[in-house]
Amino acid sequence: MTTTTPTLLEICIDSYDSAVAAIRGGANRLELCAALSEGGLTPTVGLLQEVRKLIDDVRPVHLYAMIRCRRGSDFCFSDPELAIMVADLRLLAEHGADGFVFGALTEQAEIHREHCRLIAEEALRLGKPVTFHRAFDCTAVDRMGDNLRLVGSLGFTTILTSGFESTAVRGLENIQRLAELAKDLATPVTIMPGSGVSPANARDILQQTGCRAIHASARSASKKGGAGGLSMGGSAADGEGLLVCDEVIVREIRKQINNL
């Protein structure tokens, strides 16, 4: 009798309430961040500790932490910024992170070998796997095979990608190609589609790409966060309601991808 491994459903979150919803909805893994409005930044140790306690009390769910010290779609970091992120990684590992999410590029939008090697080696030294995030989608599409092999050789175990497009649905052909190329790697690398994933398209994305992992935020508007009027950061964002993970959406995605 063969047992089929359930499709991995990773939910990215940036609050305790979102962690509760994602776990209850059926996520296998959490990507813990701060400020998803900024694309996801390194979370605080305090948030990670409380989510770790929640997981230990409810059910086993892997907890990965974003390592990204500032916003910016260049993904180019200075040496002091790298030092900051190595220090953050060590602290988050010490306080319960199961793995990490990271990506770094050169000014020419190529994989930054040394920066990525530094983070991956530090994580692996601590026994923690690392996902290369959607900075991969900022690299040249015609070099996807070379970059896939490079990322794998540096020690990354997963690539989160929208197939070099704004959403996974738009990038389906490229995701499928990456998944095919990943089969030939000496060291396995999981290709995980993400961006714009919903209950309406999650099953199709997985079926058309052949992937066995998928990433979503599964968010809806919360009544919290709109204090009314006063901006803390010079933009209108502070007056808007928060987006938080929605248990119903997670549960529906889980339902759609079960038994694939």
Residue pairs with C-beta under 8 A, 6 or more apart in sequence:
4 259
5 212
6 28
6 258
7 206
7 212
7 213
7 214
7 257
7 258
7 260
8 28
8 29
8 190
8 192
8 212
8 213
8 214
9 26
9 27
9 28
9 29
9 213
9 214
9 216
9 250
9 253
9 254
9 257
10 27
10 28
10 29
10 30
10 31
10 64
10 192
10 194
10 213
10 214
10 215
10 216
11 18
11 22
11 25
11 27
11 29
11 30
11 31
11 215
11 216
11 217
11 218
11 245
11 250
12 30
12 31
12 33
12 36
12 40
12 215
12 216
12 217
13 19
13 22
13 30
13 31
13 32
13 33
13 36
13 51
13 217
13 245
14 32
14 33
14 34
14 35
14 36
14 40
14 43
15 47
15 242
15 244
15 245
16 47
16 50
16 51
16 54
17 222
17 244
17 245
18 219
18 244
18 245
19 30
19 32
19 51
19 54
19 55
19 245
20 54
20 247
21 218
21 244
21 245
21 246
21 247
21 250
22 30
22 61
22 218
22 245
22 247
22 250
23 30
23 54
23 55
23 58
23 59
23 61
24 58
24 247
24 250
24 251
25 218
25 245
25 246
25 247
25 248
25 249
25 250
25 251
25 253
25 254
26 250
26 251
26 254
27 61
27 250
27 254
28 61
28 62
29 61
29 62
29 63
29 64
30 51
30 55
30 61
30 62
30 63
30 64
31 40
31 64
31 65
31 66
31 101
31 131
31 215
32 43
32 47
32 48
32 51
32 63
32 64
32 65
32 66
32 97
33 40
33 41
33 42
33 43
33 65
33 66
33 68
34 40
34 41
34 42
34 43
34 44
34 47
34 66
35 41
35 71
36 217
36 219
36 243
37 237
37 243
38 71
39 68
39 71
39 73
40 66
40 68
40 101
40 133
41 66
41 68
41 69
41 70
41 71
42 65
42 66
42 67
42 68
42 69
42 85
42 88
42 92
43 65
43 66
43 92
45 91
45 92
45 95
48 63
48 65
48 92
48 95
48 96
48 97
49 95
49 96
51 63
52 63
52 95
52 96
55 61
55 63
62 98
62 99
63 96
63 97
63 98
63 99
64 97
64 98
64 99
64 100
64 101
64 131
65 89
65 92
65 97
65 99
65 100
65 101
66 100
66 101
66 102
66 133
67 85
67 88
67 89
67 92
67 100
67 101
67 102
67 119
68 85
68 101
68 102
68 133
69 77
69 81
69 84
69 85
69 88
70 81
73 138
74 105
74 107
75 103
75 104
75 105
75 112
75 135
75 138
76 104
76 105
76 106
76 107
76 112
77 85
77 104
77 112
77 115
82 115
82 118
82 119
85 102
85 119
86 118
86 119
86 122
89 100
89 119
89 122
89 123
89 126
90 122
90 126
92 100
93 100
93 123
93 126
93 128
97 128
98 128
98 129
99 123
99 128
99 129
99 130
99 131
100 119
100 123
100 128
100 129
100 130
100 131
101 130
101 131
101 133
101 160
102 116
102 119
102 120
102 123
102 130
102 131
102 132
102 133
103 116
103 132
103 133
103 134
103 135
103 136
104 111
104 112
104 115
104 116
104 119
104 135
105 111
105 112
105 135
105 138
105 139
106 112
109 138
109 139
109 140
110 139
110 140
110 147
111 136
111 139
111 147
111 150
111 151
111 154
113 150
113 154
116 132
116 151
116 154
116 156
117 154
117 155
119 130
120 130
120 154
120 155
120 156
121 155
123 129
123 130
123 155
124 130
124 155
129 157
129 158
130 155
130 156
130 157
130 158
131 156
131 157
131 158
131 159
131 160
131 192
132 151
132 156
132 158
132 159
132 160
133 160
134 160
134 161
134 162
134 194
134 195
136 147
136 151
136 159
136 160
136 161
137 161
137 162
137 163
137 164
137 165
137 171
139 147
139 164
140 147
141 164
141 174
144 164
144 174
144 177
144 178
144 181
145 181
148 159
148 178
148 181
148 182
148 185
148 189
149 185
151 159
151 189
152 182
152 185
152 186
152 187
152 189
153 187
156 189
157 188
157 189
157 190
158 189
158 190
158 191
158 192
158 213
159 178
159 189
159 190
159 191
159 192
160 192
160 194
160 215
161 168
161 171
161 174
161 175
161 178
161 191
161 192
161 193
161 194
162 168
162 170
162 171
162 175
162 193
162 194
162 195
162 196
163 170
163 171
163 172
163 173
163 174
163 175
163 178
163 193
164 171
164 174
165 171
165 174
166 195
166 196
167 195
167 196
168 175
168 193
168 194
168 195
168 196
168 197
168 201
168 205
169 196
169 201
169 204
169 205
170 196
171 193
172 205
172 208
172 209
175 191
175 193
175 205
175 209
175 211
176 208
176 209
176 210
178 191
179 191
179 209
179 210
179 211
180 210
182 188
182 189
182 190
182 191
190 211
190 212
190 213
191 209
191 211
191 213
192 211
192 213
192 214
192 215
193 205
193 206
193 209
193 211
193 213
193 214
193 215
194 214
194 215
194 216
195 215
197 205
197 214
197 215
197 216
197 253
198 216
198 218
198 249
198 253
199 249
199 252
199 253
199 255
199 256
202 214
202 216
202 253
202 256
202 257
203 256
203 257
203 260
205 211
205 214
206 212
206 214
206 257
206 260
207 260
212 260
214 253
214 257
216 249
216 250
216 253
217 243
217 245
218 245
218 246
218 249
218 250
218 253
219 243
219 244
219 245
219 246
219 249
220 243
220 244
220 246
220 249
221 241
221 242
221 243
222 241
222 242
222 243
222 244
223 241
224 241
224 242
224 244
225 238
225 240
225 241
225 242
226 239
226 240
226 241
226 242
227 238
227 239
228 239
229 239
230 238
230 239
231 237
231 238
231 239
232 238
